[in-house]
Amino acid sequence: MVIPHAEIPLSSIRPNDIFLLLALGFITEIIHRLIAHKTKTQSSGERALREQLRLFRFQTNKKRALGSSAFVETSKLERIVLAKEKELSGYEGKRAKNNKQMEKVMKYIMMILSAVIFFVYYGVPLLEIDGLKASELGLSNGLQSDDHAEHAAAFWKGVVFPLGHIGIGMKISRIGLVNKASSVGALSVYWSAQVLVGKVYECLQALSFR
């Protein structure tokens, strides 16, 4: 079954490059998410320490309930609990530091990849709208103009609205393109793949905690 839809008036499209950039975006974002998950996950030593701390707290509360008769034993357990809490704090601080360093490194790597893609595909539209076809098919939102570029821009504006007006990313991805308002740059495709993977990962992560 095919869902009825209007014809998209394309003047050019580069499917191989689009698939390549989508795959690159998927892979880099998945790697980023997996590394971030690993750095945030508690180590086996930290998990064991948390279990020990839980048991010592339980024993401390039991001894404290006995009153002054168990004062010495309670004091010993309280000192052990304090030592374990200090040790646990060290684990948490180290994990937070590693996560911060990882995010910094990944940020630089992502910026470098984006810069490489920008320069490799500078001025190359991966998808471009044909204004003449858009006008003939009546897809330019009733625009009255003889300029085919305006018809192409009007059609594409309706397709991507409101994304075309949100954030600086869309503007950066169009730098170097001749018809900025009616074409798609490489960075748009690459970043779209990353955003999609990120949102799907966050949804799956949220479901796993339910």
HURANOR-V586344 format. One record per helix or strand of 2 or more residues. SS is the DSSP state (A for helix, B for strand). FROM is the first residue (numbers start at 0). TO is the last residue. Records with the same first field share a line. If there is no record, write none. Layout:
SS->FROM-TO, FROM-TO
This chain:
B->9-12, 126-128, 182-183
A->14-39, 43-64, 66-119, 130-135, 147-159, 162-164, 168-172, 179-181, 185-207
